[in-house]
């Protein structure tokens, strides 16, 4: 069994990933039991507090404004709306609420102040609070921590090499800088990626090298299977097999044994037996609810039935880390600095992303003309 280490090589991780499946499962399950209760799974609820209109060009994302995906956008939700959803999530067995906003990065001002109040409100419900809001500065991370934030999600998505084939509007280094800014606070880090975007197994290993090189390792690592959405550049990708998901979960568990491995997007494409195998391989966290931001997800009642069949129980909040204290806005040490950070915009183009954006633009213009003629 491995001690926690931060110097895994790509070759070492590939050797683990490619082991005979039964040997891989046995090793992963053994590591899992060394650090975790194998019969406990953390249940989180993801709330899209601001949907659609994102300026980025992520090839997998239906929330990018440049792709036509029929996503119904909404402005930033109110604190009371978010509180109501959090209470529903808590009554259904979730111990964590993760709030997602379709932003490139956090901007100081009234909307961020509103998000800080959401964090305070949910923390006072004795639930773990996670946010995924794009890039954040050190001061913004400290303000979130003061409000009572438990975790910040910022996925690396893939290896640094393959990242450039998926996203051109922000750099990999900005991802790492955001994680580093969060690490300067007491907020835990949630960072993982997506498989099934056309990457090689070597890229999956490269992503795990990047994540495991962080010290400490991220407290949570989501493993997403691409949900190919019509209208995005990756709409034609074939779903990954359950064997690929199991191998990725198991390898992540071995490489980062203390981390909570989150079985995230793509669960609707898995059988109950497939999900059970992922739990055996070391997955011990899921998102519950009928949607993950904008993509389908199993109903919470289905998840609870599956838990009952497998003898699993939801993890209580604040098991891994003490509940953070909430500092009220008027008592805050860290104030709005009106920061305007220069996050990078890499100077390269992704042909399929450009082609999809242009096609959607043309289709949109044709639809407008057609509607005008119809009137």
C-alpha positions, 0 to 999 in steps of 0.5 A: 500500500502506498503512502501519500506522495506528491511525485507520481510520474505519468509512467507510474500512473499508467502502470496502475491504470493498465493493471488487470482489472481485478488486481486494480480493483483489489488494490483500490478497494484496499487503499479505500478502506485504509483511509475511509469508511467504505460504507459511507458516501458524501452526497452533494447537491449542485445549484446553478445560481447563475446559468448560461451566457458564459464568455468562455469557449470550453468545448464540452459546455452547454453554458458557453454563450457562443454555442446554441444548446437551448439552455435556459439562462437565468440571472443570479438567484436571490439568497432566499431562492438558494436557501430554499433549495439548500433546505430541500437538499438537506431534507433529501440527505445532502450534506453539502451544497455546491453553488455554480455560476457561469462566470469566467472569474469572480468580479468584485461588486454587488453580485459577489457580495450576494454570493457571499451572503448565500455562503453565510446563509447555507453555512448557518444551516449546518451544511458544507458550502462549496462554490464554483465561480471561475477564477478567484484572486487571493483576496476574493478567496479570503472573503469566501473563507470568512463567509464560511465557505467549506470548499472551492471547486476549480477543475483542471479538466484534463492534462495540460497538453490536451487542455489546449484542444478543448479550451482556448479562452483561459490558460491552464496556469490560471487554473493552478493559480486559482487553486493556489489562491484558495490554498492560502485560506482554510477552504478545502480544494475540489478539483478534477476533470472530464474523461471522454473528450477525445483525450488519450489515456496518457492525458488522463494520467497527465491530469492525475499527475497535475492533481497529485503534484499539488500539496496537499492533494485536493480534498475532493476530486470529481471524475466526470464522464463527458455528457455530449450536448447537442450544439457543443463542439464535442456533441459527437463524442461517444460515451466512455465505457463503464470500464474506463470510469472504473479504471479512472476512479480506481487509479485516482483512489490509489494515487490520492488515497486520502481524497474523496473521489466524486462520481460526477457527471455521466451517472445517468449513462451507468447501470446501478451495477456499474455505479456499485463497481465505482463505489467498490473502486473507491468513489465515495462522493456523488452529486444528487438531484435531477440536474448537474448545472444543466446536464441530467443526473439520477433522481435523488430517490433513485440514489437513496434506493441504490444506497439501500441496496448496497448498504451505503449511508450518506456522510454527515457534514463536517466529518473531514474538517471542522465547520468554518465560522461565519464572519458577518459582512460588517465584521469582515477583515477583507473588503471589496478591492475592486480588483481587475486581475489580468487572467490570461487569454491564450493565443491559439485557436481550436478549429472545432470550437470556432466552426461550431460557434460560426455554425451556431451564429449562422443558424441563429441569423437564419432562424431570426430571418425565418421568424421575421418572414413568418410574422 
